[in-house]
Amino acid sequence: MLHNFGSINLDHVYRVPHLVRPGETLASHDYRVGLGGKGANQSLAMARAGGRVRHWGRLGRQDAWARDLMARSGVAVDSVALVDEPSGHAIIQVDDQGENAILLFPGANHGFTTADLDARIAEIAPGDWLLTQNECNALPRVFARAQARGVKIAFNPAPMTDEVAGLPLAACRLLFVNRGEAEALTGLATDAPAEALLAALARRLPATETVLTLGGDGAWYQYGDQRHFQPPLPVVARDTTAAGDTFIGYYLAAVQADLPPTACLERAATAAALAVQRLGATESIPDAAEVERVLRHGLDAP
Ligand SMILES: OC[C@H]1O[C@H](O)[C@H](O)[C@@H]1O
């Protein structure tokens, strides 16, 4: 079982002709509310991939439907607390090219207490995986406790903030970063070649398996002197929201199934390629059968 200490958001998604500019008032041509949050998206993706995942999160009492939706997708939700605080939410603009801009209100995702954290981590068996992102509070404590307990940490430092630099990242067994996050962690310039980013990450975190996702430019796996490249799949993106989360959930399900890194990358990239062709966050995450079909028959599979 993988334990995911992660955010749950209500995503308010607006389709817009372009991302709103400072001082501009812009009308959207579509609006919908769905389940999102990097944590919830990653748990759902992992469950839809056939993985075993227990989500540990907080949600406003009035939004129990979101917890039910996670449960219906196969996520163990006994550690999702319904609380008397507003749920976290995200205001997401998606433009006609599929690019997005996201504004977050953390809400209940920032209400974890030290006592709750300590108790939950004490329930995780040494050697089990703990996944987390950067949308919940108290990450330094989570890292310290998990490390002391011998829990394997998988971390996605998204969204990147200054606090990430203060975390003991060397404690991570697995790190998922996109280009922006890799640049922030290494101090390398924008547009540095992927190989330079990987080399800098390896110098900083020699004992961490690193997955670098580059959207339409593919993805890399690196550990020690092993490096694997996964080429991008030729798809047109309609909405990239949660594509990275889909990748991570599918990757971890493949790790849980003991697949080698090349197969983990291939499954994750295939799932993400399906997700970017659909609108929304959790709504866009494919199930295992769809991914399997594309792996066997290609993107034109019926
Ligand atoms: O990664 C996409 C997610 O980021 C934000 O957390 C939104 O809730 C959205 O679902």
Ligand as a Chemical Component Dictionary entry (heavy atoms), coordinates in Angstrom:
data_LIG
# 
_chem_comp.id                   LIG 
_chem_comp.type                 NON-POLYMER 
_chem_comp.pdbx_formal_charge   0 
_chem_comp.three_letter_code    LIG 
# 
loop_
_chem_comp_atom.comp_id 
_chem_comp_atom.atom_id 
_chem_comp_atom.alt_atom_id 
_chem_comp_atom.type_symbol 
_chem_comp_atom.charge 
_chem_comp_atom.model_Cartn_x 
_chem_comp_atom.model_Cartn_y 
_chem_comp_atom.model_Cartn_z 
_chem_comp_atom.pdbx_ordinal 
LIG O1 O1 O 0 -1.923 19.610 -10.965 1  
LIG C1 C1 C 0 -3.219 20.074 -11.206 2  
LIG C2 C2 C 0 -3.867 20.474 -9.909  3  
LIG O2 O2 O 0 -3.180 21.587 -9.375  4  
LIG C3 C3 C 0 -4.017 22.195 -8.420  5  
LIG O3 O3 O 0 -3.786 21.561 -7.230  6  
LIG C4 C4 C 0 -5.433 21.971 -8.943  7  
LIG O4 O4 O 0 -6.325 21.633 -7.922  8  
LIG C5 C5 C 0 -5.306 20.914 -10.034 9  
LIG O5 O5 O 0 -6.214 19.852 -9.942  10 
# 
loop_
_chem_comp_bond.comp_id 
_chem_comp_bond.atom_id_1 
_chem_comp_bond.atom_id_2 
_chem_comp_bond.value_order 
_chem_comp_bond.pdbx_ordinal 
LIG O1 C1 SING 1  
LIG C1 C2 SING 2  
LIG C2 O2 SING 3  
LIG C2 C5 SING 4  
LIG O2 C3 SING 5  
LIG C3 O3 SING 6  
LIG C3 C4 SING 7  
LIG C4 O4 SING 8  
LIG C4 C5 SING 9  
LIG C5 O5 SING 10 
# 
